[in-house]
Amino acid sequence: MKIRNDRIKGLSYAEIGRKYSIDQRTAKRYAESLEPPNYKLKQPKPSLMDPFKQQVNLLLEEAPYSAVRILEKISEQGFKGSYTIVKQYVRSVKHELENKATVRFETLPGVQGQVDWGFFENYIVEIKGQQKKLYCFLMILGYSRMRYIEFVTDMSTTTLIRCHINAFRYFGGYPEEILYDNMKQVVVKRLLRQSDSEMNKQFEDFAGFCGFIPVLCRPYRGQTKGKVERTVRFVRDNFMTGIAFESLNDLNAQAYAWCGKVNSKPHSTTGEIPFDRLKKENLSPLTREYIIDRVKTRKVSKDCMLAYEGNYYSVPAKYALKDVIAVKMNNSLAVYCDKNLVAMHTLSLEKNRMVLEPAHYASLTGGHGFEKSNVIFSSKPCFSEPVQSHDLLSYDEVM
């Protein structure tokens, strides 16, 4: 309408074009048109990236890969485009991920806890004349914000399990699920989906024994378990600043008292006292004792044997090369696989013995037409046979 009015006032098309920064031919078309122009959006041109955009999006959500690494991955899938278009698309997706709003995630009572390690590189403790590095185990309950910390000198799976048990005792139970990052004590091989990941067998057995679900957070997404991440910083800035301790036990005594103090004060987010909110958690109580020192993860060899405290014990042939759980109970050894009891042996009091059960080898020895029975299995179902590791010819003589 302004262009038409200016034309009626006597302005030339060139003057109108300069006034509105358009071409004079465009000014003429607008001035002579009886209706406003109707623009149509053009269809975007197809790109070589189109078939691979969804895959690239998943990769960038998994980890902040570079454009070069993305190009390598999609080239293996048949991508024929250049590095330039990959770089442009990766840059746009990363920009969207960085600017994506993060919603605060609040859990219902008794649903979730979060666990993490803290490494205090500036502190050491002396144990039996040896200087040890100092680590901190941290657990926080999502709803009540109850916190528990414990200092240790290693981050082994056994230590992680022991710290879990101590935390459960402090809280009076455990939640339905516990969130972890990709620590090796929980997951051996992390893949995009948790169901495809390889979990640590000993920790998986502990979680199944208690009844909680280990949940792995997305790699490179620390905000997924932000509650415990903030607790790590809080311990570093609040508890460890100016700390003085004589031993590891002294430090943990101070840490236990500190937990009681912070759990008795209103939390900055909820505005309530964690001890008061803990009453609403309805945690699952510890009804059985998980004996850590008597539970071991073992790999069954191809001859259907597992090693335990200097001796070898047989399992059924179908469990060869599988991971099993060996549990010591008084003078017996119980072997479990996928929560099922697969073998039970009397523990040998001697060393370098083979404790065999003939029935475990039935599927391997039966139906082969042996003229003579195997002398290894001619005795009682459970016995010990010396292992002559220095002379392999003895095996041929026995067979």
Secondary structure as GFF3:
##gff-version 3
##sequence-region A 1 399
A	DSSP	alpha_helix	2	8	.	.	.	ID=ss1
A	DSSP	alpha_helix	13	20	.	.	.	ID=ss2
A	DSSP	alpha_helix	24	32	.	.	.	ID=ss3
A	DSSP	three_ten_helix	50	52	.	.	.	ID=ss4
A	DSSP	alpha_helix	53	62	.	.	.	ID=ss5
A	DSSP	alpha_helix	67	75	.	.	.	ID=ss6
A	DSSP	alpha_helix	83	99	.	.	.	ID=ss7
A	DSSP	beta_strand	112	127	.	.	.	ID=ss8
A	DSSP	beta_strand	130	141	.	.	.	ID=ss9
A	DSSP	beta_strand	147	152	.	.	.	ID=ss10
A	DSSP	alpha_helix	157	171	.	.	.	ID=ss11
A	DSSP	beta_strand	177	180	.	.	.	ID=ss12
A	DSSP	beta_strand	187	189	.	.	.	ID=ss13
A	DSSP	three_ten_helix	194	196	.	.	.	ID=ss14
A	DSSP	beta_strand	198	199	.	.	.	ID=ss15
A	DSSP	alpha_helix	201	210	.	.	.	ID=ss16
A	DSSP	beta_strand	213	216	.	.	.	ID=ss17
A	DSSP	three_ten_helix	222	225	.	.	.	ID=ss18
A	DSSP	alpha_helix	226	234	.	.	.	ID=ss19
A	DSSP	pi_helix	235	239	.	.	.	ID=ss20
A	DSSP	alpha_helix	248	262	.	.	.	ID=ss21
A	DSSP	alpha_helix	274	278	.	.	.	ID=ss22
A	DSSP	three_ten_helix	292	294	.	.	.	ID=ss23
A	DSSP	beta_strand	295	299	.	.	.	ID=ss24
A	DSSP	beta_strand	305	308	.	.	.	ID=ss25
A	DSSP	beta_strand	311	314	.	.	.	ID=ss26
A	DSSP	three_ten_helix	317	319	.	.	.	ID=ss27
A	DSSP	beta_strand	323	329	.	.	.	ID=ss28
A	DSSP	beta_strand	332	337	.	.	.	ID=ss29
A	DSSP	beta_strand	340	346	.	.	.	ID=ss30
A	DSSP	beta_strand	353	356	.	.	.	ID=ss31
A	DSSP	three_ten_helix	358	361	.	.	.	ID=ss32
A	DSSP	alpha_helix	362	365	.	.	.	ID=ss33
A	DSSP	three_ten_helix	375	377	.	.	.	ID=ss34
A	DSSP	beta_strand	383	386	.	.	.	ID=ss35
A	DSSP	alpha_helix	393	398	.	.	.	ID=ss36
###
